[in-house]
Amino acid sequence: MEAILERISNLSPAPPGEVVSGAAPAAADALLDAYSRAVITAAERVSASVLNLEVHQPNERGQALDPRFPNQARGHGSGFIFTPDGFILTNSHVVHNASKIEATLTDGRRFQADLVGDDPETDLAVVRIESANLVPASLGDSQTLRVGQLVIAIGNPYGFQCTVTAGVVSALGRSLRSRTGRLISHVIQTDAALNPGNSGGPLVNSQGQVVGVNTAIILPAQGICFAIAVNTAKFVAARLIRDGKIRRSYIGVAGQDVPLQRRVVRLNGLEVESGVLVVSVEAQSPAEKGGLLEGDVIVGYDDHPVAGIDTLHQLLTEEKVGVTALLTVLRHGEKRTIHIVPQESSRQ
């Protein structure tokens, strides 16, 4: 498909006044037809797997109420079936704290969906419906994506069911801040048009394989949209199905990134020029039990240098729960090490 787009771009327009033979327009038409067929084929392969999600939540912000559920607010999003037994991937922000989820397929079948698990820190969630004759989408490999590659987004923007838009991969390896403050890595940037209601829908390649979960747009920018990489979604979905949540560790500090004086870096032989200033320490937390104090600057975790909060978050994984770690800090400009035992985070 990239070759088709390149050949289209190489077709030079005729100078003004020059008569054009039928060969070039015919070639352009053939290439554009091939592009259209690729989009059509991909959309047809995955459309039967895409659902419109109607989500009911307790009304806390004065939102418009659904008359059928007078004490609840209603929102819309998208999702797609990825297993034959009815597991559905969507965004956490679509179904978080939902009291009722209704899912509608493109053939009109309507189901009540149950929330299996929700991970706000990657903005992914899994819900499930029970029915026969479900068509799961094929999951691809986001590591094979290339900038410029054709991608197709399918979802339900503003409730317009099964809307198809096409574009290209604009960039790879982006980072996106989740609602919890953690950084989501390996995010795909695309110019395939997304609107409110597309959230949770699939981003697919020309073979109809899901390569991302559409998640965000930047308002009022145009053509800057983001999707969580499907390889991230595979990992998160498996853990949500198994445990209902993603286990992560925490140490119980609030901090902010701060630069370090060059003299301090040089005297202490540090590998980083910034660190995490401890602003507060949670009572009875691993940090307090380990002796971490307000004003300390975290610059290392075991053998890993820590240049900022995002690095620390990435290191506090499930495997670190209950495992004693060596925290390197600066206290009054001098390097110290303390032992700390991270606990499992209860934040969801």
Buried (B, 14 or more C-beta within 10 A) or exposed (E): BEEBBEBBEEEEEEEEEEEEEEEEEEEEEEBEEEBEEBBEBBBEBBBBBBBBBBBBBEBEEEEEBBEEBEEBBBBBBBBBBBBEEBBBBBBBBBBBEBEBBBBBBBEEEEBEBEBBBBBBBBBBBBBBBEEEEBBBBBBBEBEEBEEEBBBBBBBBBEEEBBBBBBBBBBEBEBEBEBEBEBBBBBBBBBBBBBBBBBBBBBBBBBEBBBBBBBBBBEEEEEBBBBBBBBBBBBBBBEBBBEEBBBEBBBBBBBBEBEEBEEEBBEEBEBEBBBBBBBEEBEEEBBBBBBBBEEEBBBBBBEEBBBBBBBBBBBBBEEEBBEEEBEBBBBBEEEBEEBEBBBBEBEEB
